[in-house]
Amino acid sequence: MPPHGTAGTVRPARRVTFDWRDVGFRAVLPALAMVAALLIGAVLLLLLKADPVSAYAAMIQGVFGSVSGFTQSLVKATPLLLVGLGICIAFRASVINIGGEGQIIAGALMATWFSLAFRGWPGWLLLPATMVAGFLAGALWGLIPGLLKVRLNVNEILSTVMMNAIGIQLMNFLLRGPLIDPAGVRAGTFLPQSERLPEHVWLPRLVPQTLLHAGTIIAVLLAAAVYVFLWRTTIGYRIRAVGLNREASRYAGINVPVYQALSLTLAGGFAGLAGVVEVIGVQHRLLEGVTSGYGFSGIVAALFGGLHPLGVVPASWLFGSLLVGADKMQRAVQVPSALIDTVLGLVVMFVVGSALLTRRWAARRAIVAAKGEDR
């Protein structure tokens, strides 16, 4: 046996200890960040001669004061969750998808055309086929910037934003031409909206007399599926490996361009699915403004959730609740909509910033612990 302290000595494995300070810091900091953001919002309300207590009471009342308000927050959260899941996949591969708006439009357009073109199919076949078609349309919209990136080295931020503009103009053209509601044309209104979709393609309502539909359950199940995909499959492992270190992944034999393009494709598919559920779950026809800004808000929801598919579930509900509550607050205290956007922006900035501080705290604690064990 080699003497103690020589090169042949086998050092014992480091013992992993559980520290309640880490748990407390991670749990309390986001809450403190939100409180700080709301306090700054209260100051802004006072400057506009509005009562912040009444304003925030109206916000809470708007979400929890009725079944309609609570279910509406879930309806808002559903497309945010779907877009956020795609964002998680893209960010894990170290690519940035800003094209959610265009991908939502692509999915909504495909869902509208497909359900109207094949309205003779039975509901048990038409409903899932419409969702798959919308997913594929969004995936194609995401594949295009993916190919531009891996083949021509085009920055994906630029290409996805440009695809948004193309999607908006395509929707405007189709809603005033091939997809316009024939009833509106006969009535002479020429409203930019599609024909009403057949009822057997509508998503079932979960709560009567509300807009809450089965797409919410589907979105939560997909969040679990994305978690399994990213952390329990070979493809998911390779996507995460590419995001952590491209050069090391390439050295290990992983085709980095393929997995980056794949991640943008999947992100587009989930955003397209968000467009589908808005059309067949809420509006039952395609309208201008179908995206409602979900393509950008979904990025925020993903950041809220720490870019983890399971974390995006509560984060989406939180952000959806803020949207519903903010609308109620604006009507209650009669303040400009710009102030509401400012308050929401403060909440986002402070909470996302708290996530950065949490990661730095964890890293610092790990370094201190490692130094202590090395002594």
C-alpha positions as CSV (number, residue, x, y, z in Angstrom):
1,M,0.0,0.0,0.0
2,P,1.4,3.5,-0.9
3,P,2.0,5.8,2.0
4,H,-0.6,8.4,3.0
5,G,-0.4,11.5,0.8
6,T,1.4,9.8,-2.2
7,A,0.1,9.8,-5.7
8,G,-1.3,6.3,-5.2
9,T,-3.7,7.4,-2.5
10,V,-7.4,7.2,-3.4
11,R,-9.2,10.2,-2.1
12,P,-12.7,9.7,-0.8
13,A,-15.6,10.9,-3.0
14,R,-16.9,14.3,-2.1
15,R,-20.0,14.2,0.1
16,V,-23.0,16.1,-1.3
17,T,-24.6,18.1,1.5
18,F,-28.1,19.6,1.5
19,D,-28.1,23.2,2.5
20,W,-31.5,24.8,3.3
21,R,-29.9,28.3,2.6
22,D,-29.8,27.3,-1.1
23,V,-33.4,26.3,-1.1
24,G,-34.5,29.3,0.7
25,F,-32.6,31.7,-1.5
26,R,-34.0,30.1,-4.7
27,A,-37.5,30.2,-3.3
28,V,-37.5,33.7,-1.8
29,L,-35.6,35.7,-4.4
30,P,-38.1,35.5,-7.3
31,A,-40.9,36.5,-4.9
32,L,-38.9,39.5,-3.6
33,A,-38.2,40.4,-7.2
34,M,-41.9,40.5,-8.0
35,V,-42.7,42.5,-4.9
36,A,-40.0,45.0,-5.9
37,A,-41.4,45.3,-9.4
38,L,-44.9,45.9,-8.0
39,L,-43.6,48.5,-5.6
40,I,-42.1,50.5,-8.4
41,G,-45.3,50.1,-10.3
42,A,-47.1,51.5,-7.3
43,V,-45.0,54.6,-7.4
44,L,-45.8,55.0,-11.1
45,L,-49.5,54.7,-10.3
46,L,-49.2,57.3,-7.6
47,L,-47.6,59.7,-10.1
48,L,-50.6,59.3,-12.3
49,K,-52.9,60.0,-9.3
50,A,-54.2,56.4,-9.2
51,D,-54.7,54.3,-6.0
52,P,-52.1,51.5,-6.2
53,V,-54.0,49.5,-3.5
54,S,-57.2,49.6,-5.5
55,A,-55.3,48.8,-8.7
56,Y,-53.6,45.7,-7.4
57,A,-56.7,44.6,-5.7
58,A,-58.5,44.8,-9.1
59,M,-55.6,42.8,-10.6
60,I,-56.0,40.0,-8.1
61,Q,-59.8,40.2,-8.3
62,G,-59.6,39.9,-12.1
63,V,-57.8,36.5,-11.8
64,F,-59.2,34.9,-8.6
65,G,-62.5,36.8,-8.2
66,S,-64.5,34.6,-10.6
67,V,-64.4,31.3,-12.4
68,S,-64.3,33.2,-15.7
69,G,-61.2,35.2,-14.7
70,F,-59.3,32.1,-13.4
71,T,-60.2,30.0,-16.5
72,Q,-59.2,33.0,-18.8
73,S,-55.7,33.0,-17.2
74,L,-55.4,29.3,-18.1
75,V,-56.6,30.1,-21.7
76,K,-53.9,32.8,-22.0
77,A,-51.3,30.4,-20.5
78,T,-51.9,27.6,-23.0
79,P,-50.3,29.2,-26.1
80,L,-47.6,30.7,-23.9
81,L,-46.8,27.3,-22.7
82,L,-46.6,25.8,-26.1
83,V,-44.4,28.5,-27.5
84,G,-42.3,28.4,-24.4
85,L,-41.7,24.6,-24.8
86,G,-40.3,25.3,-28.3
87,I,-38.1,28.1,-26.9
88,C,-36.7,25.6,-24.3
89,I,-35.7,23.2,-27.0
90,A,-34.1,25.9,-29.1
91,F,-32.2,27.5,-26.3
92,R,-30.9,24.1,-25.2
93,A,-29.2,23.8,-28.6
94,S,-27.8,27.4,-28.2
95,V,-30.0,28.9,-30.9
96,I,-32.5,31.7,-30.5
97,N,-36.0,31.5,-32.0
98,I,-37.6,34.9,-32.3
99,G,-40.0,33.6,-35.0
100,G,-42.8,32.5,-32.8
101,E,-45.3,35.0,-34.3
102,G,-44.8,33.8,-37.8
103,Q,-44.8,30.2,-36.7
104,I,-48.1,30.7,-34.8
105,I,-49.6,32.2,-38.0
106,A,-48.4,29.3,-40.1
107,G,-50.0,26.8,-37.8
108,A,-53.2,28.8,-37.6
109,L,-53.4,29.1,-41.4
110,M,-52.8,25.4,-41.9
111,A,-55.4,24.5,-39.2
112,T,-58.0,26.7,-40.9
113,W,-57.4,25.5,-44.4
114,F,-57.1,21.8,-43.4
115,S,-60.3,21.7,-41.3
116,L,-62.3,23.5,-43.9
117,A,-60.9,21.5,-46.8
118,F,-61.6,18.1,-45.1
119,R,-64.7,19.0,-43.1
120,G,-66.3,15.8,-44.3
121,W,-64.0,13.7,-42.1
122,P,-65.3,12.5,-38.8
123,G,-64.3,14.5,-35.7
124,W,-62.2,11.7,-34.2
125,L,-60.0,11.9,-37.3
126,L,-60.2,15.5,-38.3
127,L,-59.3,17.0,-34.9
128,P,-55.9,15.2,-34.4
129,A,-55.1,15.5,-38.1
130,T,-55.7,19.3,-38.0
131,M,-53.3,19.5,-35.0
132,V,-50.6,17.5,-36.7
133,A,-51.0,19.6,-39.9
134,G,-50.6,22.8,-37.9
135,F,-47.6,21.4,-36.0
136,L,-45.9,20.5,-39.3
137,A,-46.7,23.9,-40.8
138,G,-45.0,25.6,-37.9
139,A,-42.1,23.2,-38.1
140,L,-41.6,24.1,-41.7
141,W,-41.6,27.8,-40.8
142,G,-38.9,27.0,-38.2
143,L,-36.9,24.7,-40.5
144,I,-36.3,27.5,-43.1
145,P,-34.2,29.7,-40.7
146,G,-32.7,26.5,-39.4
147,L,-31.4,25.6,-42.9
148,L,-30.3,29.2,-43.5
149,K,-28.2,29.1,-40.4
150,V,-26.5,25.7,-40.9
151,R,-26.0,26.0,-44.6
152,L,-25.4,29.7,-45.2
153,N,-24.5,30.8,-41.7
154,V,-27.4,33.3,-41.6
155,N,-28.0,34.6,-38.1
156,E,-31.2,32.9,-36.8
157,I,-32.4,36.1,-35.0
158,L,-32.5,38.0,-38.3
159,S,-34.1,35.2,-40.3
160,T,-36.8,34.3,-37.8
161,V,-37.8,38.0,-37.4
162,M,-38.0,38.3,-41.2
163,M,-40.1,35.1,-41.3
164,N,-42.5,36.8,-38.9
165,A,-43.1,39.7,-41.4
166,I,-43.6,37.2,-44.2
167,G,-46.2,35.3,-42.1
168,I,-48.1,38.4,-41.2
169,Q,-48.3,39.5,-44.9
170,L,-49.3,36.0,-46.0
171,M,-52.1,35.9,-43.5
172,N,-53.3,39.4,-44.5
173,F,-53.4,38.3,-48.1
174,L,-55.2,35.0,-47.5
175,L,-57.8,36.5,-45.1
176,R,-58.7,39.1,-47.8
177,G,-58.7,36.5,-50.6
178,P,-58.8,32.7,-50.7
179,L,-59.7,32.3,-47.0
180,I,-62.1,35.2,-46.6
181,D,-65.5,34.2,-45.1
182,P,-68.0,33.8,-48.0
183,A,-70.9,34.9,-45.8
184,G,-69.1,38.2,-45.2
185,V,-68.6,38.7,-49.0
186,R,-72.3,38.0,-49.6
187,A,-73.2,40.5,-46.9
188,G,-70.8,43.1,-48.3
189,T,-68.8,43.5,-45.1
190,F,-65.6,41.9,-46.4
191,L,-64.2,41.4,-42.9
192,P,-60.7,39.9,-42.8
193,Q,-61.7,36.6,-41.2
194,S,-62.1,33.0,-42.3
195,E,-65.3,31.0,-42.5
196,R,-66.4,29.4,-39.2
197,L,-64.8,26.1,-38.7
198,P,-66.9,22.9,-38.5
199,E,-68.0,22.2,-34.9
200,H,-66.5,18.6,-34.9
201,V,-63.0,20.1,-35.1
202,W,-63.5,22.4,-32.0
203,L,-61.6,21.4,-28.9
204,P,-64.0,20.4,-26.1
205,R,-64.7,23.0,-23.4
206,L,-63.5,21.9,-19.9
207,V,-65.7,24.3,-18.0
208,P,-69.2,25.3,-19.3
209,Q,-69.8,29.0,-20.1
210,T,-66.0,29.7,-20.3
211,L,-63.3,29.6,-23.0
212,L,-61.2,27.0,-21.2
213,H,-60.6,24.1,-23.6
214,A,-58.9,20.8,-23.7
215,G,-55.8,22.3,-25.3
216,T,-54.7,23.3,-21.8
217,I,-54.4,19.7,-20.8
218,I,-52.7,18.8,-24.1
219,A,-50.1,21.6,-23.5
220,V,-49.3,20.3,-20.0
221,L,-48.9,16.7,-21.2
222,L,-46.6,18.0,-24.0
223,A,-44.5,19.8,-21.3
224,A,-43.9,16.4,-19.7
225,A,-43.2,14.9,-23.1
226,V,-40.6,17.6,-23.8
227,Y,-38.9,16.9,-20.5
228,V,-38.6,13.2,-21.3
229,F,-37.4,14.1,-24.8
230,L,-34.7,16.4,-23.6
231,W,-33.4,14.4,-20.6
232,R,-34.3,10.8,-21.4
233,T,-33.6,10.3,-25.1
234,T,-30.4,10.2,-27.2
235,I,-31.6,13.0,-29.5
236,G,-32.4,15.2,-26.5
237,Y,-29.0,14.5,-25.0
238,R,-27.3,15.5,-28.2
239,I,-29.4,18.8,-28.4
240,R,-28.3,19.7,-24.9
241,A,-24.7,18.7,-25.6
242,V,-24.6,21.0,-28.6
243,G,-25.9,23.8,-26.5
244,L,-23.4,23.3,-23.8
245,N,-20.3,23.0,-26.0
246,R,-20.4,22.9,-29.8
247,E,-16.8,22.1,-30.3
248,A,-16.8,19.3,-27.8
249,S,-20.0,17.9,-29.3
250,R,-18.4,18.0,-32.8
251,Y,-15.3,16.3,-31.5
252,A,-17.6,13.6,-30.0
253,G,-19.1,12.9,-33.4
254,I,-22.4,14.8,-33.0
255,N,-23.6,16.6,-36.2
256,V,-24.0,20.0,-34.7
257,P,-25.7,21.7,-37.7
258,V,-28.3,18.9,-37.9
259,Y,-29.3,19.3,-34.2
260,Q,-29.4,23.0,-34.4
261,A,-31.7,22.9,-37.4
262,L,-33.8,20.2,-35.6
263,S,-34.2,22.4,-32.5
264,L,-35.5,25.3,-34.6
265,T,-37.8,23.0,-36.4
266,L,-39.3,21.6,-33.2
267,A,-39.6,25.1,-31.8
268,G,-41.5,26.1,-34.9
269,G,-43.7,23.1,-34.6
270,F,-44.8,23.9,-31.0
271,A,-45.4,27.5,-31.9
272,G,-47.5,26.3,-34.8
273,L,-49.5,24.1,-32.4
274,A,-50.2,27.2,-30.3
275,G,-51.8,28.8,-33.4
276,V,-53.9,25.6,-33.9
277,V,-55.3,25.6,-30.4
278,E,-56.1,29.3,-30.6
279,V,-58.1,28.7,-33.8
280,I,-59.9,25.5,-32.9
281,G,-60.1,26.1,-29.2
282,V,-60.9,29.8,-28.7
283,Q,-61.9,31.7,-31.9
284,H,-63.2,28.8,-34.0
285,R,-62.2,30.8,-37.1
286,L,-59.0,32.6,-38.2
287,L,-58.9,36.3,-37.3
288,E,-56.3,39.0,-37.7
289,G,-54.2,39.3,-34.6
290,V,-54.5,35.6,-33.9
291,T,-51.0,35.7,-32.3
292,S,-51.9,38.3,-29.6
293,G,-48.2,38.7,-29.1
294,Y,-47.8,35.1,-27.8
295,G,-44.7,34.5,-30.0
296,F,-42.8,37.1,-27.9
297,S,-44.5,36.5,-24.6
298,G,-43.7,32.8,-24.9
299,I,-40.0,33.7,-24.7
300,V,-40.6,35.5,-21.5
301,A,-42.6,32.6,-20.1
302,A,-39.7,30.3,-21.0
303,L,-37.2,32.6,-19.2
304,F,-39.6,32.7,-16.2
305,G,-39.5,28.9,-16.1
306,G,-35.7,28.8,-16.2
307,L,-35.8,27.3,-19.8
308,H,-37.0,24.0,-18.3
309,P,-40.1,22.5,-19.8
310,L,-41.6,21.7,-16.4
311,G,-40.8,25.1,-15.1
312,V,-42.6,26.7,-18.0
313,V,-45.9,25.3,-16.8
314,P,-46.3,27.5,-13.7
315,A,-44.4,30.3,-15.4
316,S,-47.0,30.4,-18.2
317,W,-49.9,30.4,-15.8
318,L,-48.2,33.3,-13.9
319,F,-47.7,35.4,-17.0
320,G,-51.2,34.5,-18.2
321,S,-52.6,35.6,-14.9
322,L,-50.6,38.9,-15.1
323,L,-52.1,39.6,-18.5
324,V,-55.7,38.9,-17.4
325,G,-55.2,40.8,-14.1
326,A,-53.6,43.8,-15.8
327,D,-56.5,44.1,-18.2
328,K,-58.9,44.2,-15.2
329,M,-56.6,46.7,-13.4
330,Q,-56.6,49.1,-16.4
331,R,-60.4,49.1,-16.6
332,A,-60.7,49.6,-12.8
333,V,-58.4,52.5,-12.3
334,Q,-58.5,54.0,-15.8
335,V,-54.8,54.3,-16.4
336,P,-53.1,54.3,-19.8
337,S,-52.3,50.9,-21.3
338,A,-48.7,52.0,-21.6
339,L,-48.4,51.9,-17.8
340,I,-49.8,48.4,-17.7
341,D,-47.2,47.3,-20.2
342,T,-44.5,49.1,-18.0
343,V,-45.6,47.2,-14.9
344,L,-45.6,43.9,-16.7
345,G,-42.2,44.7,-18.1
346,L,-40.8,45.5,-14.6
347,V,-42.1,42.2,-13.3
348,V,-40.4,40.3,-16.2
349,M,-37.1,42.2,-15.8
350,F,-36.9,41.7,-12.1
351,V,-37.9,38.1,-12.1
352,V,-35.6,37.1,-14.9
353,G,-32.8,39.1,-13.2
354,S,-33.5,37.2,-10.0
355,A,-32.9,34.0,-11.9
356,L,-29.5,35.2,-12.9
357,L,-28.6,36.1,-9.3
358,T,-29.8,32.6,-8.3
359,R,-27.5,30.9,-10.7
360,R,-24.6,33.1,-9.5
361,W,-25.4,32.3,-5.9
362,A,-25.4,28.5,-6.7
363,A,-22.1,28.8,-8.5
364,R,-20.5,30.7,-5.7
365,R,-21.8,28.2,-3.1
366,A,-20.4,25.3,-5.2
367,I,-17.0,27.0,-5.4
368,V,-16.8,27.7,-1.7
369,A,-17.9,24.1,-0.9
370,A,-15.3,22.7,-3.2
371,K,-12.5,24.8,-1.7
372,G,-13.6,23.7,1.8
373,E,-13.4,20.0,0.9
374,D,-10.0,20.4,-0.8
375,R,-8.4,21.7,2.4
